[in-house]
């Protein structure tokens, strides 16, 4: 029985679902946009009101751009490039402002970790999608 499975004329990888780069990138952008929603609630509840308005507004625009770019990319619809470009600029600005305004110690470490681990890689993905030639 094992020999039949190993020598099968039907390769197992042929039936495995394939995920295109477009689908993978679309899921990543959509997931990041959705992840910002509870983060905005956290910011609104923990920051002083004047700061909360600015940060929640910035994150809301980031989330909207990521969701538009991700859903359009997954659906194969045009228009994802502009949203991805705006998201890339906003993510880089967010990372720079977070690091520049962070206090010393653990706050700075957290801002650097968020910038290097999430915001800048996501901005690079968005920039690559925005710069890619349309088909």
C-alpha positions as CSV (number, residue, x, y, z in Angstrom):
1,X,0.0,0.0,0.0
2,X,2.8,2.4,0.8
3,X,4.5,1.8,-2.5
4,X,1.3,2.7,-4.3
5,X,1.1,6.0,-2.4
6,X,4.8,6.8,-3.1
7,X,4.6,5.9,-6.7
8,X,1.2,7.4,-7.4
9,X,0.7,9.0,-10.8
10,X,-1.2,11.7,-9.0
11,X,1.3,13.9,-7.1
12,X,0.0,15.1,-3.7
13,X,1.2,18.7,-4.4
14,X,-1.1,18.8,-7.5
15,X,-4.1,18.8,-5.3
16,X,-2.8,21.2,-2.6
17,X,-4.4,24.6,-2.8
18,X,-2.0,27.2,-4.1
19,X,-1.9,30.7,-2.7
20,X,-0.7,33.4,-5.1
21,X,1.5,36.2,-4.0
22,X,-1.4,38.6,-4.7
23,X,-3.7,36.6,-2.3
24,X,-1.0,36.4,0.4
25,X,-0.2,40.1,0.2
26,X,-3.9,40.9,0.2
27,X,-4.5,38.8,3.3
28,X,-1.5,40.4,5.1
29,X,-2.8,43.9,4.4
30,X,-6.4,43.1,5.3
31,X,-5.3,41.4,8.5
32,X,-3.1,44.4,9.5
33,X,-6.0,46.7,8.8
34,X,-8.3,44.7,11.0
35,X,-5.7,44.4,13.7
36,X,-5.6,48.2,14.0
37,X,-9.3,48.3,15.0
38,X,-8.9,47.0,18.6
39,X,-5.6,48.9,18.8
40,X,-7.5,52.2,18.2
41,X,-9.9,51.3,21.0
42,X,-6.9,50.7,23.3
43,X,-5.4,54.0,22.4
44,X,-8.6,55.9,22.9
45,X,-9.0,54.4,26.3
46,X,-5.4,54.9,27.6
47,X,-4.1,58.1,26.1
48,X,-5.1,61.6,27.2
49,X,-8.0,62.9,25.1
50,X,-5.9,65.4,23.0
51,X,-3.3,62.7,22.1
52,X,-5.9,60.0,21.6
53,X,-7.7,62.0,18.9
54,X,-4.5,62.4,16.8
55,X,-3.3,58.8,17.2
56,X,-6.7,57.3,16.6
57,X,-7.3,59.5,13.5
58,X,-3.9,58.5,12.1
59,X,-4.5,54.8,12.8
60,X,-8.0,55.0,11.3
61,X,-6.7,56.3,8.0
62,X,-3.9,53.7,8.0
63,X,-6.5,51.0,8.7
64,X,-8.8,52.2,5.9
65,X,-5.9,52.3,3.4
66,X,-4.7,48.8,4.4
67,X,-8.3,47.4,4.1
68,X,-8.9,49.0,0.7
69,X,-5.6,47.9,-0.7
70,X,-5.9,44.4,0.8
71,X,-9.5,43.7,-0.3
72,X,-9.0,45.1,-3.8
73,X,-5.8,43.1,-4.2
74,X,-7.4,39.8,-3.2
75,X,-10.4,40.5,-5.5
76,X,-8.1,41.3,-8.4
77,X,-9.6,44.7,-8.8
78,X,-7.7,47.8,-9.8
79,X,-7.1,50.6,-7.4
80,X,-5.0,48.9,-4.8
81,X,-1.8,50.7,-5.8
82,X,-2.9,54.2,-4.6
83,X,-4.2,52.9,-1.3
84,X,-1.0,50.9,-0.8
85,X,1.1,54.0,-1.5
86,X,-0.7,56.1,1.0
87,X,-0.5,53.4,3.6
88,X,3.2,53.1,3.1
89,X,3.7,56.8,3.7
90,X,1.5,56.8,6.8
91,X,3.2,53.7,8.2
92,X,6.7,55.2,7.9
93,X,5.4,58.5,9.4
94,X,3.8,56.6,12.2
95,X,7.0,54.7,13.0
96,X,9.1,57.8,12.9
97,X,6.8,59.8,15.2
98,X,6.4,56.8,17.6
99,X,10.2,56.5,18.0
100,X,10.8,60.2,18.2
101,X,8.2,60.9,20.9
102,X,8.8,57.7,23.0
103,X,10.2,58.2,26.4
104,X,13.4,56.5,27.6
105,X,13.5,52.9,28.7
106,X,10.7,50.4,27.9
107,X,8.6,52.9,26.0
108,X,11.5,53.5,23.5
109,X,12.1,49.8,23.2
110,X,8.4,49.1,22.5
111,X,8.3,51.9,19.9
112,X,11.4,50.5,18.2
113,X,10.1,46.9,18.3
114,X,6.8,48.0,16.8
115,X,8.6,50.0,14.1
116,X,11.0,47.3,13.1
117,X,8.7,44.4,13.6
118,X,5.5,45.6,12.1
119,X,5.2,49.1,10.7
120,X,8.3,49.3,8.5
121,X,8.0,45.8,7.0
122,X,4.3,46.5,6.3
123,X,5.3,49.8,4.7
124,X,7.9,48.1,2.5
125,X,5.2,45.6,1.3
126,X,2.9,48.5,0.6
127,X,5.6,50.4,-1.3
128,X,6.5,47.3,-3.3
129,X,2.8,46.8,-4.3
130,X,2.4,50.4,-5.1
131,X,5.5,50.5,-7.3
132,X,4.7,47.3,-9.1
133,X,3.7,47.8,-12.7
134,X,0.0,47.2,-13.3
135,X,-1.2,44.4,-15.6
